Amino acid sequence: MSEPRDTIEPFPRQRRGTVDAMRMAGRRSVIHGLVEFDVTEARQRIHDRKERTGLELSFTAFLVFCLARALEDHHHINAYRDWRGRIIQFDDVDVMVIIEVEINGNRIGIPHVIRTANRRSLQSIHDEIRTVQTDPGERQQPGFASLAFRLPGPIRRLFFRLPQWFPRRWKRIAGTVAVSSVGMFGTESGWGITPTNYTLQLTVGGVGQKPGVVDGDIKPREYLSLTATFDHDVVDGAPATRFVQRLKELIEEPAALP
């Protein structure tokens, strides 16, 4: 009887960035809010649009659009605290998203920053996500990133101190807020909780069906599980709650979707 053979593979160099990010994010003073949003109407409108025009619309793009509009009403959350104790508040909402792409036959998630999302149309955000998914030239990492992965861990991890040291440089490289796609590749409800180096990160869970009350009647509804993670050094609980409520309104009453 032959013995099983273990497989040994080299650790992907690109994964070193994930390890570094998680290790440094664990040092931040974060608070998590686990919420459910009724996305029945939004998903139905996206489906109807495809049936009517034949054009698909990314649900990720819709979430990014709503996030950017909510931050327009709550600019104090689109901010960082620098090494001098000052709050640096940004006008531009630059959203880092994880986009699933195919590289060498494997489907992986890569980070991409959607710039000035608060001044963009929903369609333009969708088009940019699709371009990154289909055009390899749009997702190539700059040369310094490849070099950085070769550096020793303690030196690499200094990059993730930028949000506290130099927020403007962090914004130029990694954006101001993040949307993590933990649940975008799966089904059914469920939350994801992850540390973050951002003042605000939305971790998208699954979408599940459960009964809901609509105009006094109980009907099946689709609910998105979403985790909103805030840096408590910058954002207090009450402002965070008001922001989540505004985000809920934009997602559940999708005026952006025709």
N, C-alpha and C positions, 0 to 999 in steps of 0.2 A: 504494500500500500504506500503510494507516494505521499510525501509530506507536502503540505501547502506551502507555496512560495510567497513570501511577502514582497510587496512592491515598494521600492524606494524611488522617490522623485525629488528633484530639487525644488526648494520653496520658491515660488514665482517672485521675481524681484519687485514687480508692481504691487504685490501684497504687502510689502514692507511699509508702504505708506498707510495702509489700513491699520496695521499693528501700531505704528507710531501715533496715529490720530486717536485711537482708542485709549492708549496708555496716557496720553496727555489730557484727553477729555475727562478722564476719571478724576482729575484734580479740581474740576470746576464745581461751583456751588449751584447745581441745577435743581429745578423743580419740574415735575411731570404732571400733565393734566391728561387723563384718559377720557375722551369724549366720543359720542356717536352722533353723526350727522345723517339726516334723511336725504339720500341722494337719488331717490326714486325719480323725481321730476327731472333732474339733471341728466341721468342716464337715459331716460325715455326721450328727452329732446335730442341727445346725441344720436340715439338710434334712429329717430325720425328723420334727422338731418341726413344720415347716411342713406336711408330708404328713398328720400326725396331727391337728393343730389348725387348720390353715389360716392360722396366724399366722406372719409372718416375724420373724426376729430378726437385728438388725444385727451383722455381723461386727466392725464398728468398736466397737460397744458391748461386745462380748465382749473385745476387746483392751484397751479402757479399764478394764473391770472387773478383768482379770488384772493390768494394770499397777498399779492402785491397791492390789490385795491384795499384790503383791510389795513395794511400797513400805511397806506396813504392817510387813513383816518387816525392812525396811532404811530406817528413817526418816532415817538420816544422809545419804541421797542426796536426800531431799526438803528441800533446804536451799540457802542462799545465803551468800556471804561479803560482808559490807557494807564500807563505806568505812573503818571502824575496824579491819578485819581480823578481826571476830568472825564466827562461823558461826551464822546464824539458821536453826534447824530448825523445820519446820512440822508440826503434827499433821494438819491437813487436807490431803488430796491433791486439789488443784484442777487438772483436766486440760484444757488447751487443745487442741481438736480442729479440724480443717478439715472442714467439712460442705459437701457439694455441694448447691447450691440453684439454682433457676431464677429469674432476675431479668430482666425485660423480654425474655423469649424466649431468653436466654443462660444456660447452666449454668456457674456459677463456684463456687469454693471460698471460704467465708467462715470466719473464726475464731469459735469459741464456747467458753466455759469451762464445763465440767461441774464444779460445786462439790461438795466433800466426797465424791468418788467412792469413797473407801475405806469410807464408811459407807452406801453405796447398794446396792440390789439391781441385778442385771443387767437386770431388766425395767424398772426406773425409768430407768436410763441409756439404754436403747433408746428408751423413750417420749420422753425429752427430745430425743434426736437427731431422731426423727421429727417432733416438734412444730416444731423449728427448720426442718426441711426444708419443712414444709407451711404454717406460719403466718408470714406476713410480719411481723406485729407482734413476733414473738419474735426477729427478726434485724435489727431496725432499729438503726443505730448511734446512740449518744447524740449530742446536739448538739455537745458539745465536740470529738468526733472529726471531725465534718464541718468544724468551724472549724480544727482542727489541720492538716488536709490543705492548707489555704490558706496556712499559714505557710512561711517560707523553710526550705530543707532543713536547714541547720545547727541551727536552732531545733527543728525536728521531731525530729531525730535525738537530741536530749537525752533524749527519752522512753525510749530504749533503753539509757540509762545507769542507769535505775532499779534493775535487778537488782543492780548493784554499789553503788549509793548507798543506796537505800531498799528493801530486799527486801520489806517488808510492803506497801508501796504497789504494788509490782510484782505481788504476789500478788493484791491486791484487783482489779487491772485485768486482768491477763493470766494468772493462775493460777500454779501452781508447776512443772508439767511439761507437756510437749507431745507430741502425736501428729500427725505430718505425714502427709498422705494422698497422697504422690507416686505410689504404685503402686496405690492403691485404685480408680483409674479405668481401669486397664489390665489386661492378662492376661499370663500367662507369668512366669517367674522373672526376677529382676534387682533390684539394690540401688539405692537413692538415697542420695547423700551430700550433706548440706547443712549450712552453718553454723547456729548457733542462739544465741539469747540466754538459753536456759534451762540450768539445771544438768544436766537430763536431757531428751533428746528422742528419741522413737522415730520413725524414718522408715520407713514401711511400703512395701515393694517389692511385687513380683508373687508369685503363687502358681503354681508349676510342678510338673509330675509327673516323678518319677524313681524308680528302684528303691530300696527300703529293706528292711532286715532286720527281720522281725517273727517272734518265737518261732523263730528259726533258719531261717526261710524268706524268700526274696526275693520281695517283692510290690511292685506299684506304689503309691507313696505321694505325697501332696501336701505340698509344702514351701513355707513362707512365707519370703521373703527379708526380713530385718529389719535395720535399722541402728540401733544404740544409740549415741547421742552424749552424752558426758559433759563437763562443765567440769572439767578436770584441776586447776584451782585449788581445787576443793572435794572431788573424788572421786579417789582413787587407783585404780590398776589392779586390785588384788586385791579390794577391796570392789565395784568395778564388775563383776568377773567373777562374784562370788557373787550379786549381784543378778540378772544375766542368767540364771544357772543356775536361780534361783528362778522367774523369769518363764517360763523354758522349761518347768518342771514344771507350772505352772498352765495354760499353753496346751496342752501336749501331753497332759495328763491332766485334761480339762475337767470337774471335778466340779460346776462351776456350771451345766453344761448337763444337763438331765434326759434 
